[in-house]
Amino acid sequence: MNTTELRQKDVAGLEAEVKALQKAHFGLRMQKATQQLNNTGTLRITRRAIARTKTILAEKKQAQ
C-alpha cells in the first residue's frame, strides 16, 4: 500500500493494517527460519511497510 491509500484510512483501519502486516512479517520470518523463503527481500518490504503505516498512524493520532 502506498502512502496516499494509507492516509485515506481512519485510525482503526490503520491499526488493523499494522496488525495484518505484523502477522505477515511473522509468517515470513518463520519461513526464513525453516529455509522455505525464496525471496528474502520481502522481509525488508514488509518491515518498511509496517514503519510507514505506523508513521502515518502516529501523525493521525497526534492531529486528534
Biopython code that builds the backbone (N, CA, C, O; Angstrom):
import numpy as np
from Bio.PDB.StructureBuilder import StructureBuilder

atoms = [
    (1, "MET", "N", (0.829, -1.181, 0.000)),
    (1, "MET", "CA", (0.000, 0.000, 0.000)),
    (1, "MET", "C", (0.872, 1.242, 0.000)),
    (1, "MET", "O", (1.865, 1.313, 0.724)),
    (2, "ASN", "N", (0.505, 2.206, -0.800)),
    (2, "ASN", "CA", (1.300, 3.428, -0.808)),
    (2, "ASN", "C", (0.718, 4.436, 0.190)),
    (2, "ASN", "O", (-0.338, 4.203, 0.778)),
    (3, "THR", "N", (1.407, 5.532, 0.365)),
    (3, "THR", "CA", (1.046, 6.476, 1.415)),
    (3, "THR", "C", (-0.296, 7.145, 1.166)),
    (3, "THR", "O", (-1.016, 7.446, 2.118)),
    (4, "THR", "N", (-0.650, 7.385, -0.092)),
    (4, "THR", "CA", (-1.933, 8.046, -0.348)),
    (4, "THR", "C", (-3.096, 7.153, 0.071)),
    (4, "THR", "O", (-4.098, 7.642, 0.591)),
    (5, "GLU", "N", (-2.970, 5.854, -0.152)),
    (5, "GLU", "CA", (-4.021, 4.936, 0.284)),
    (5, "GLU", "C", (-4.071, 4.848, 1.804)),
    (5, "GLU", "O", (-5.151, 4.755, 2.387)),
    (6, "LEU", "N", (-2.922, 4.878, 2.439)),
    (6, "LEU", "CA", (-2.891, 4.803, 3.896)),
    (6, "LEU", "C", (-3.451, 6.060, 4.540)),
    (6, "LEU", "O", (-4.128, 5.985, 5.565)),
    (7, "ARG", "N", (-3.176, 7.198, 3.954)),
    (7, "ARG", "CA", (-3.666, 8.458, 4.530)),
    (7, "ARG", "C", (-5.180, 8.586, 4.434)),
    (7, "ARG", "O", (-5.779, 9.362, 5.178)),
    (8, "GLN", "N", (-5.801, 7.850, 3.541)),
    (8, "GLN", "CA", (-7.263, 7.904, 3.407)),
    (8, "GLN", "C", (-7.965, 7.080, 4.479)),
    (8, "GLN", "O", (-9.156, 7.273, 4.723)),
    (9, "LYS", "N", (-7.245, 6.165, 5.123)),
    (9, "LYS", "CA", (-7.836, 5.311, 6.151)),
    (9, "LYS", "C", (-7.951, 6.058, 7.475)),
    (9, "LYS", "O", (-7.225, 7.017, 7.737)),
    (10, "ASP", "N", (-8.880, 5.591, 8.298)),
    (10, "ASP", "CA", (-9.018, 6.167, 9.630)),
    (10, "ASP", "C", (-8.075, 5.431, 10.582)),
    (10, "ASP", "O", (-7.362, 4.514, 10.176)),
    (11, "VAL", "N", (-8.078, 5.836, 11.837)),
    (11, "VAL", "CA", (-7.144, 5.289, 12.834)),
    (11, "VAL", "C", (-7.372, 3.792, 13.021)),
    (11, "VAL", "O", (-6.412, 3.024, 13.094)),
    (12, "ALA", "N", (-8.629, 3.372, 13.100)),
    (12, "ALA", "CA", (-8.925, 1.955, 13.302)),
    (12, "ALA", "C", (-8.452, 1.127, 12.105)),
    (12, "ALA", "O", (-7.941, 0.019, 12.271)),
    (13, "GLY", "N", (-8.624, 1.663, 10.920)),
    (13, "GLY", "CA", (-8.170, 0.963, 9.718)),
    (13, "GLY", "C", (-6.666, 0.833, 9.672)),
    (13, "GLY", "O", (-6.137, -0.193, 9.244)),
    (14, "LEU", "N", (-5.970, 1.877, 10.116)),
    (14, "LEU", "CA", (-4.505, 1.837, 10.149)),
    (14, "LEU", "C", (-4.002, 0.835, 11.176)),
    (14, "LEU", "O", (-3.027, 0.123, 10.934)),
    (15, "GLU", "N", (-4.670, 0.782, 12.324)),
    (15, "GLU", "CA", (-4.258, -0.182, 13.346)),
    (15, "GLU", "C", (-4.465, -1.608, 12.857)),
    (15, "GLU", "O", (-3.647, -2.485, 13.131)),
    (16, "ALA", "N", (-5.552, -1.840, 12.137)),
    (16, "ALA", "CA", (-5.800, -3.162, 11.568)),
    (16, "ALA", "C", (-4.746, -3.498, 10.515)),
    (16, "ALA", "O", (-4.303, -4.642, 10.415)),
    (17, "GLU", "N", (-4.354, -2.511, 9.743)),
    (17, "GLU", "CA", (-3.325, -2.709, 8.723)),
    (17, "GLU", "C", (-1.986, -3.066, 9.363)),
    (17, "GLU", "O", (-1.270, -3.935, 8.864)),
    (18, "VAL", "N", (-1.648, -2.400, 10.465)),
    (18, "VAL", "CA", (-0.391, -2.704, 11.171)),
    (18, "VAL", "C", (-0.412, -4.138, 11.673)),
    (18, "VAL", "O", (0.573, -4.862, 11.531)),
    (19, "LYS", "N", (-1.528, -4.553, 12.258)),
    (19, "LYS", "CA", (-1.624, -5.922, 12.770)),
    (19, "LYS", "C", (-1.487, -6.946, 11.643)),
    (19, "LYS", "O", (-0.820, -7.967, 11.805)),
    (20, "ALA", "N", (-2.119, -6.671, 10.508)),
    (20, "ALA", "CA", (-2.041, -7.592, 9.375)),
    (20, "ALA", "C", (-0.617, -7.670, 8.837)),
    (20, "ALA", "O", (-0.135, -8.752, 8.501)),
    (21, "LEU", "N", (0.050, -6.533, 8.756)),
    (21, "LEU", "CA", (1.427, -6.525, 8.267)),
    (21, "LEU", "C", (2.368, -7.244, 9.226)),
    (21, "LEU", "O", (3.278, -7.953, 8.798)),
    (22, "GLN", "N", (2.144, -7.057, 10.527)),
    (22, "GLN", "CA", (2.985, -7.727, 11.510)),
    (22, "GLN", "C", (2.787, -9.236, 11.462)),
    (22, "GLN", "O", (3.739, -10.000, 11.623)),
    (23, "LYS", "N", (1.546, -9.662, 11.239)),
    (23, "LYS", "CA", (1.269, -11.089, 11.126)),
    (23, "LYS", "C", (1.944, -11.662, 9.880)),
    (23, "LYS", "O", (2.509, -12.755, 9.923)),
    (24, "ALA", "N", (1.884, -10.928, 8.778)),
    (24, "ALA", "CA", (2.530, -11.372, 7.546)),
    (24, "ALA", "C", (4.046, -11.427, 7.727)),
    (24, "ALA", "O", (4.695, -12.358, 7.249)),
    (25, "HIS", "N", (4.608, -10.442, 8.410)),
    (25, "HIS", "CA", (6.054, -10.395, 8.642)),
    (25, "HIS", "C", (6.488, -11.574, 9.517)),
    (25, "HIS", "O", (7.541, -12.169, 9.287)),
    (26, "PHE", "N", (5.678, -11.906, 10.514)),
    (26, "PHE", "CA", (5.988, -13.050, 11.368)),
    (26, "PHE", "C", (6.014, -14.336, 10.547)),
    (26, "PHE", "O", (6.907, -15.168, 10.706)),
    (27, "GLY", "N", (5.034, -14.486, 9.673)),
    (27, "GLY", "CA", (4.995, -15.665, 8.819)),
    (27, "GLY", "C", (6.224, -15.758, 7.925)),
    (27, "GLY", "O", (6.777, -16.841, 7.729)),
    (28, "LEU", "N", (6.645, -14.628, 7.388)),
    (28, "LEU", "CA", (7.840, -14.612, 6.548)),
    (28, "LEU", "C", (9.088, -14.972, 7.349)),
    (28, "LEU", "O", (9.968, -15.678, 6.855)),
    (29, "ARG", "N", (9.162, -14.482, 8.587)),
    (29, "ARG", "CA", (10.312, -14.805, 9.430)),
    (29, "ARG", "C", (10.366, -16.297, 9.743)),
    (29, "ARG", "O", (11.441, -16.897, 9.777)),
    (30, "MET", "N", (9.194, -16.885, 9.972)),
    (30, "MET", "CA", (9.157, -18.325, 10.238)),
    (30, "MET", "C", (9.564, -19.114, 8.996)),
    (30, "MET", "O", (10.249, -20.132, 9.103)),
    (31, "GLN", "N", (9.147, -18.650, 7.823)),
    (31, "GLN", "CA", (9.558, -19.308, 6.587)),
    (31, "GLN", "C", (11.070, -19.210, 6.399)),
    (31, "GLN", "O", (11.711, -20.155, 5.939)),
    (32, "LYS", "N", (11.626, -18.066, 6.757)),
    (32, "LYS", "CA", (13.075, -17.909, 6.629)),
    (32, "LYS", "C", (13.802, -18.836, 7.597)),
    (32, "LYS", "O", (14.826, -19.426, 7.251)),
    (33, "ALA", "N", (13.269, -18.962, 8.806)),
    (33, "ALA", "CA", (13.917, -19.807, 9.806)),
    (33, "ALA", "C", (13.909, -21.273, 9.393)),
    (33, "ALA", "O", (14.840, -22.012, 9.712)),
    (34, "THR", "N", (12.870, -21.695, 8.690)),
    (34, "THR", "CA", (12.793, -23.083, 8.249)),
    (34, "THR", "C", (13.320, -23.247, 6.829)),
    (34, "THR", "O", (13.177, -24.310, 6.225)),
    (35, "GLN", "N", (13.923, -22.204, 6.308)),
    (35, "GLN", "CA", (14.540, -22.171, 4.982)),
    (35, "GLN", "C", (13.550, -22.507, 3.871)),
    (35, "GLN", "O", (13.882, -23.215, 2.921)),
    (36, "GLN", "N", (12.332, -21.989, 4.002)),
    (36, "GLN", "CA", (11.322, -22.156, 2.968)),
    (36, "GLN", "C", (11.122, -20.870, 2.175)),
    (36, "GLN", "O", (10.403, -20.866, 1.176)),
    (37, "LEU", "N", (11.741, -19.793, 2.603)),
    (37, "LEU", "CA", (11.555, -18.490, 1.960)),
    (37, "LEU", "C", (12.575, -18.337, 0.842)),
    (37, "LEU", "O", (13.783, -18.389, 1.075)),
    (38, "ASN", "N", (12.073, -18.146, -0.374)),
    (38, "ASN", "CA", (12.960, -17.988, -1.522)),
    (38, "ASN", "C", (13.449, -16.558, -1.662)),
    (38, "ASN", "O", (14.635, -16.331, -1.899)),
    (39, "ASN", "N", (12.558, -15.596, -1.519)),
    (39, "ASN", "CA", (12.905, -14.201, -1.720)),
    (39, "ASN", "C", (12.958, -13.501, -0.359)),
    (39, "ASN", "O", (11.923, -13.124, 0.190)),
    (40, "THR", "N", (14.153, -13.333, 0.174)),
    (40, "THR", "CA", (14.287, -12.715, 1.489)),
    (40, "THR", "C", (14.067, -11.206, 1.441)),
    (40, "THR", "O", (13.967, -10.567, 2.488)),
    (41, "GLY", "N", (13.991, -10.634, 0.258)),
    (41, "GLY", "CA", (13.723, -9.206, 0.129)),
    (41, "GLY", "C", (12.331, -8.820, 0.592)),
    (41, "GLY", "O", (12.075, -7.656, 0.899)),
    (42, "THR", "N", (11.426, -9.797, 0.643)),
    (42, "THR", "CA", (10.077, -9.494, 1.110)),
    (42, "THR", "C", (10.072, -9.112, 2.580)),
    (42, "THR", "O", (9.191, -8.376, 3.025)),
    (43, "LEU", "N", (11.042, -9.599, 3.340)),
    (43, "LEU", "CA", (11.142, -9.204, 4.751)),
    (43, "LEU", "C", (11.379, -7.700, 4.863)),
    (43, "LEU", "O", (10.757, -7.026, 5.685)),
    (44, "ARG", "N", (12.264, -7.190, 4.047)),
    (44, "ARG", "CA", (12.567, -5.761, 4.050)),
    (44, "ARG", "C", (11.347, -4.946, 3.642)),
    (44, "ARG", "O", (11.057, -3.908, 4.238)),
    (45, "ILE", "N", (10.638, -5.415, 2.630)),
    (45, "ILE", "CA", (9.466, -4.698, 2.137)),
    (45, "ILE", "C", (8.385, -4.621, 3.214)),
    (45, "ILE", "O", (7.806, -3.559, 3.437)),
    (46, "THR", "N", (8.111, -5.752, 3.887)),
    (46, "THR", "CA", (7.067, -5.739, 4.920)),
    (46, "THR", "C", (7.496, -4.915, 6.130)),
    (46, "THR", "O", (6.676, -4.234, 6.745)),
    (47, "ARG", "N", (8.784, -4.979, 6.471)),
    (47, "ARG", "CA", (9.267, -4.188, 7.616)),
    (47, "ARG", "C", (9.092, -2.700, 7.347)),
    (47, "ARG", "O", (8.680, -1.949, 8.231)),
    (48, "ARG", "N", (9.401, -2.278, 6.138)),
    (48, "ARG", "CA", (9.249, -0.863, 5.788)),
    (48, "ARG", "C", (7.786, -0.457, 5.674)),
    (48, "ARG", "O", (7.431, 0.678, 5.991)),
    (49, "ALA", "N", (6.938, -1.371, 5.227)),
    (49, "ALA", "CA", (5.502, -1.083, 5.155)),
    (49, "ALA", "C", (4.924, -0.895, 6.554)),
    (49, "ALA", "O", (4.060, -0.044, 6.766)),
    (50, "ILE", "N", (5.405, -1.691, 7.504)),
    (50, "ILE", "CA", (4.963, -1.537, 8.896)),
    (50, "ILE", "C", (5.383, -0.173, 9.419)),
    (50, "ILE", "O", (4.587, 0.522, 10.050)),
    (51, "ALA", "N", (6.622, 0.216, 9.163)),
    (51, "ALA", "CA", (7.124, 1.507, 9.639)),
    (51, "ALA", "C", (6.343, 2.656, 8.998)),
    (51, "ALA", "O", (6.009, 3.633, 9.669)),
    (52, "ARG", "N", (6.056, 2.539, 7.708)),
    (52, "ARG", "CA", (5.310, 3.580, 7.007)),
    (52, "ARG", "C", (3.905, 3.732, 7.596)),
    (52, "ARG", "O", (3.424, 4.845, 7.807)),
    (53, "THR", "N", (3.261, 2.597, 7.855)),
    (53, "THR", "CA", (1.911, 2.621, 8.403)),
    (53, "THR", "C", (1.909, 3.178, 9.821)),
    (53, "THR", "O", (1.022, 3.951, 10.181)),
    (54, "LYS", "N", (2.887, 2.794, 10.621)),
    (54, "LYS", "CA", (2.964, 3.301, 11.989)),
    (54, "LYS", "C", (3.234, 4.812, 12.015)),
    (54, "LYS", "O", (2.733, 5.521, 12.888)),
    (55, "THR", "N", (4.014, 5.288, 11.069)),
    (55, "THR", "CA", (4.302, 6.721, 10.999)),
    (55, "THR", "C", (3.037, 7.509, 10.699)),
    (55, "THR", "O", (2.766, 8.520, 11.347)),
    (56, "ILE", "N", (2.271, 7.059, 9.733)),
    (56, "ILE", "CA", (1.025, 7.751, 9.376)),
    (56, "ILE", "C", (0.027, 7.643, 10.516)),
    (56, "ILE", "O", (-0.712, 8.591, 10.782)),
    (57, "LEU", "N", (-0.005, 6.498, 11.194)),
    (57, "LEU", "CA", (-0.887, 6.331, 12.346)),
    (57, "LEU", "C", (-0.525, 7.323, 13.449)),
    (57, "LEU", "O", (-1.414, 7.931, 14.046)),
    (58, "ALA", "N", (0.755, 7.491, 13.724)),
    (58, "ALA", "CA", (1.193, 8.434, 14.753)),
    (58, "ALA", "C", (0.833, 9.868, 14.362)),
    (58, "ALA", "O", (0.440, 10.661, 15.217)),
    (59, "GLU", "N", (0.962, 10.202, 13.084)),
    (59, "GLU", "CA", (0.588, 11.546, 12.621)),
    (59, "GLU", "C", (-0.893, 11.805, 12.837)),
    (59, "GLU", "O", (-1.287, 12.887, 13.274)),
    (60, "LYS", "N", (-1.711, 10.806, 12.529)),
    (60, "LYS", "CA", (-3.159, 10.966, 12.703)),
    (60, "LYS", "C", (-3.536, 11.072, 14.174)),
    (60, "LYS", "O", (-4.401, 11.868, 14.542)),
    (61, "LYS", "N", (-2.891, 10.276, 15.010)),
    (61, "LYS", "CA", (-3.191, 10.334, 16.446)),
    (61, "LYS", "C", (-2.764, 11.669, 17.028)),
    (61, "LYS", "O", (-3.446, 12.207, 17.900)),
    (62, "GLN", "N", (-1.653, 12.211, 16.565)),
    (62, "GLN", "CA", (-1.177, 13.497, 17.073)),
    (62, "GLN", "C", (-2.094, 14.633, 16.626)),
    (62, "GLN", "O", (-2.269, 15.609, 17.356)),
    (63, "ALA", "N", (-2.677, 14.516, 15.440)),
    (63, "ALA", "CA", (-3.552, 15.546, 14.918)),
    (63, "ALA", "C", (-4.873, 15.604, 15.678)),
    (63, "ALA", "O", (-5.542, 16.637, 15.681)),
    (64, "GLN", "N", (-5.252, 14.493, 16.325)),
    (64, "GLN", "CA", (-6.526, 14.480, 17.036)),
    (64, "GLN", "C", (-6.476, 15.194, 18.359)),
    (64, "GLN", "O", (-7.483, 15.259, 19.064)),
]
sb = StructureBuilder()
sb.init_structure("model")
sb.init_model(0)
sb.init_chain("A")
sb.init_seg("    ")
for serial, (resi, resn, name, xyz) in enumerate(atoms, 1):
    if name == "N":
        sb.init_residue(resn, " ", resi, " ")
    sb.init_atom(name, np.array(xyz, "f"), 0.0, 1.0, " ", f" {name:<3s}", serial, name[0])
structure = sb.get_structure()
